[in-house]
Amino acid sequence: MDFLNPVINGFAVVLEPMNLLYCLIGVVIGMLIGVLPGLGPAATIAILLPLTYNVEPVTAIIMLAGIFYGAQYGGTITSVLLRLPGEASSVVTVFDGYQMAKQGRAGTALGLASIGSFIGGTAAIIGLTFLAPIVASFALDFGPAEYTALALLGILLVATISSGSKTKALIAAALGLLLATVGRDIFTGENRFTFGSLELADGIDFVPIAMGIFGLGEIMYNLEERHRAAKAPSAVANVWPSRSDLKQASGAIGRGSVLGFFLGILPGGGATIASMASYAMEKKRAKQPERFGKGAPEGVAGPETANNAAATSSFIPLLTLGIPANATMALMFGALLIQGVTPGPQLVEQDPGLFWGVVNSMYIGNILLLIMSLPLVGIFVKILRVRAAILAPITALITLLGAYTINNSMFDVTLVVVFGIVGYLMKKFGFEPGPLVLAFVLGSLLESSLRRALLVFGGDPLGFFSRPISATLLIVFVLVAALPGIRSALAKRKTTVPAQTAATEIKEKV
Amino acid sequence: MSPVQAASPVSGGGNSSSTVSSAGNGTNDLPLAEPDDLTPEQLAAQWEEEKPPAAGALANVGSSLVVIGVGIGAVVLSIAMGLGTPAAPQPGLWPFLISCVMVVLGLFQLIIGRHNRDAEKFTRMSVAPLTGLVTLAAMVALMPVAGFELPALVLCIIWMRFLGGETWRSTLVVSAVVVAAFYGIFVMALNTSIPHLF
């Protein structure tokens, strides 16, 4: 029972009033931003990073995690009621959820989605509880060579799996790595790219970059009148699904939990991909696939379960390997670093309070969310009446004033605005901001691991292939990098390429 | 940013959902009825249409050249810092590697990305973010001199009235409340050192 002791102690951490309060704040904020189209969870987390400075690391991460998985619950509401996905991960819910609402079964759709989300989330926490320590103990032997390979692979996967142009995503990642080198070189102490500025000598902080590129960039992008005001529907009745509905959806919920859990662990995976994969799988498995798109309960339950399971399990690579699997996890990574905690395989052993506190807080968070999305759903539906025009200046001001409070300096505020412009232009020109922030976060780890590994290998880059794990990871890296080229070459040979059906292009909302 | 650009024209859907529900399940059988009855494919196509117009090849050339320019600049600066050898690297080696990758990717994008349609055109709508940016920059410039309250109030008014199309009444009321709330939170409650006038 030695294994379970720290798990149980983790509950003691969660039940501290402060942590419970922040868990509640986190899930309420998550639910709100999920309901409101516009800001995504990553942008919200970025904007609220200054809030985490004055609290304990575990409290901070509990709140940020709550925002992340809370948004998965909230995004469903607008998908079902208004055919407006609040989150990217709820886009496929629109197809059947809205049809169900049209048939007068909006309550059933929402109820199924929240029950599915709850089951998916809880199953993923249990999976996380058992899998994470195993992964962490496996990774304890990782040396600099393995970390180099792992970080490279992580960045590459996130860049290639993102929607849109892969080259542009890789360019964004390269820019992120380059920005991470600004400041004093850790090995020689020499200044790099500081252009004589004293403020830049310590490097660029993660928080202004994240707040600017994710937060302000997105606020400015949204100013281009992308959301017409949506009229809030009057009321949602009967959110408790009937027994037959539950029975019909139970298979989808079970499959969605498993699928979402595993897709969430993969770098570059995450909630959006999990929900799309689950929808595709349910449609394929169904005896009457033509019901899909016309209000099939499985089409709501499956994806909503999967996106929650994935949101939870994407904490595994972060907390056990120290490698964020997506942009939101990169923000968590940054938040932990600010607190002086380096996520990695030692975390479970050295800081069990933090590790299990965060993991177990998700049980509480999911229960809170279930309460909010079943009996209290009416309140959140009313929030849809708040207009984007009023929210935009408020979020912009929170960002600016929040940025000031980090170091009480106007320099940070200026940086936020500058990176806000960069983030806006990147979005405008089709560059995903996610890979940039992720690469920035991993940049110094990658450089120092690479240089340490090269010292060990006496400067021979082939040394990476002399260790089994790093060799495997690098071979996967090469395969992933070469895959698009091979595929397009094959496609060219086959001249009869079937016309691509209108693919649902869904951008990972950051 | 919402993945799906904006509401559909039928986003009065909120209303129709209630009307339809009263009509019962009958609507389900109507063949090709209202625009509400879209298959996922049609819906996706509709979302695609509502996206802002795609920018042309020029945008791709421009952004690729910026990338190549930044990359070359970084290459030059990295070489100036000294490269060293893999066994004994100088500070410039790692930035040199990244910036080389960046130049290559930029060239690749310049040639391959000609027909990509993922960039957005700047339209008349783009005046809004520009205005937003100007107000943000003005606020950053004025905050140390005039405190945050008045610039924040002006920013709120501009964003709500001119960018958001709120009525004057709600603009003024909400702006005043927002600034007062920020004053309460950041100055009175949290006691931060944000420059303030009052």
Interface residues (C-beta under 8 A of the other chain):
Chain A: P37 G38 G40 L81 L82 R83 L84 P85 G86 E87 A88 V91 V92 V94 F95 Y98 A101 K102 Q103 G104 A106 G164 S165 T167 K168 L170 I171 A174 L175 L177 L178 T181 D185 F187 T188 E190 R192 F193 L216 E218 I219 M220 Y221 N222 L223 E224 E225 R226 H227 R228 A230 K231 A232 P233 S234 F292 G293 K294 G295 R387 A388 A389 I390 A392 P393 I394 A396 L397 L400 L401 Y404 T405 N408 M410 V413 T414 V417 G420 I421 Y424 K427 K428 F429 G430 F431 E447 L450 R451 L454 L455 G458 G459 D460 P461 T501 A502 A503 T504 E505 I506 K507 E508 K509
Chain B: M1 S2 P3 V4 Q5 A6 A7 S8 V10 S11 G12 G13 G14 N15 S16 S17 S18 V20 S21 S22 G24 N25 T27 N28 D36 T39 P40 E41 L43 A44 A45 E48 P52 A55 A59 S63 V67 V70 G71 A74 L77 M81 T85 P86 A87 A88 P89 Q90 P91 G92 W94 P95 I98 S99 V101 M102 L105 G106 F108 Q109 I112 G113 N116 D118 A119 E120 F122 T123 M125 S126 A128 P129 G132 L133 L136 A137 M139 V140 M143 P144 F148 A152 L155 C156 W159 M160 L163 G164 G165 E166 S170 V174 S175 V178 F182 F186 L190 T192 S193 I194
